[in-house]
Amino acid sequence: MFNPAEPVFYRHPDYVPARGPHHRVIDPALLTEVGRFAITTIDEMDAVLDTAAAAQRRWKRLDAKSRATLLHRIANRIEATDMRRCAELMSREMGKPYPEAIGEVANCAGAFRYFAEMARDEAGKVAGTTQAGSFQHARYEPLGLSVHIMPFNFPILLMCWTVAASLASGNGCIIKPAPATTLSTLEFMAVFEALPTGLVACLPGGVELGEALIASPKTHAVAFTGSVAAGRAVAMAAAGQMKPAVIEAGGSDPMIVTAHAPLDVAAAGAVTAAFHMSGQVCTSAERFFVVDSVHDAFVEKFVAETRRLRIGNGLGKAEIGPLVSKAARDKVIRLVEDAKIKGATVVIGGKIPESEPVGWFYEPTILTGCTSDMAIMQEECFGPVAAIMKVRNFDEAIERANDSEFGLGASIFTTSLEEAMEAADRLEAGMVWVNNPLIDNDALPFGGWKKSGLGRELSKLGLDAFRRSKMVIIDHKPVVQDWWYPYPDDWFYEAEGRKHV
């Protein structure tokens, strides 16, 4: 472990230093400098893309088993590496509690193992033939170089999800980390040491670099996680170049608590779903719809569980760290104040904690009496706020939950099998959790409906995002086909003694 008070000027011995201006990384808890990195210039980007393209041409010619072996070697390296420095950097960069940071970097190996074997197991399809003596099949081939524009909240895990799939497909990968979490990403890059030189590259930079990577004719696919506005811009830029894109654009996830909910479990689950990583999770539960008959009892238990949370520096004993920036906290304050003006009641939180006067902290907050005209019920908050609306029954809860332009995830707590099955059918979201929010699975698709994104990460769909199909027809005994030119005379149309061709 290193001295938290000592800034990091990132010069890893195996990395080529960029020549652009330095960017200062600020600790959102202490407002002190964590370190600096140099921004990649456009000329440097072009050189990196040329190197990556050359490496990818060799990589794609490897057999699937050899590629899988190297991906397993990356997984082994992740599992064997002491990730405490990487986790501490992440916590200092964006405020995440240390247990969550170390858990993130330690749990990335599974994606590499999953996609290594998925790419070996499913590389195409043999179809029933349409002609005797013809071998008709489809195969998957890599796209070339994929661009991975990453968010600050899960900078390592989400990067591994798409990079593992892309590498398994035979591509090279260019990673542009979020400026807020570039230092931890650079630290993690050492796990790719077993790969051919240049096949995976990390290019620090901001919006300009991301735009240049998408626009470059040397890149061929895009993976992006971030806001809806930025996701729309990325999707449009990629579409302009006819490049496939996987867009995970966040949301404002609903949670339903029905009359049949196990209230103790629901309250504990709600605390994690709403306040995990200070609410800076794309699948955080933000809009709560609680059936009238259990509303007061649920709120009482939810508040009691929330009081147990500790606020503080992510490197201390705290569940609630700071928000990533002043702008992020300002948005939370704006949404809470708007709700209060329009009639919502703050039952806990709703202010900057007195115990943390420095840094971008905000208390975990529960609002009751929320209505659909409040901005917090329409926008993504991305902060530690749970907005509760009382509803009459299960059907109204479903209707209110679906009344959103977002559709990433949705949660429900109930002991009724009928309600669970109905919710799974009727909720308009890419993911539905019953009594266990925020869970993901490498073998199941991760992504949203509506404005919450395009395409899917993880699962076979996540692999398909980084490969293209090719239909192949092989006749091993060449013969002249009866439908080839010229047509026989009796194929032509004749009517009333006149020939029509």
Helices and strands as residue ranges (DSSP letters): E 8-9, E 22-26, E 33-38, H 42-59, H 64-80, H 84-94, H 98-106, H 109-121, E 124-126, E 134-142, E 145-149, H 157-168, E 172-176, G 179-181, H 182-188, G 189-192, E 200-202, H 207-215, E 221-225, H 228-240, E 245-248, E 253-257, H 263-275, G 276-279, E 285-291, H 292-307, H 326-341, E 345-348, E 365-368, G 375-377, E 385-391, H 394-402, E 406-407, E 409-413, H 417-426, E 431-434, E 449-450, E 453-454, H 459-464, E 467-475, G 489-491, E 493-495, E 498-500
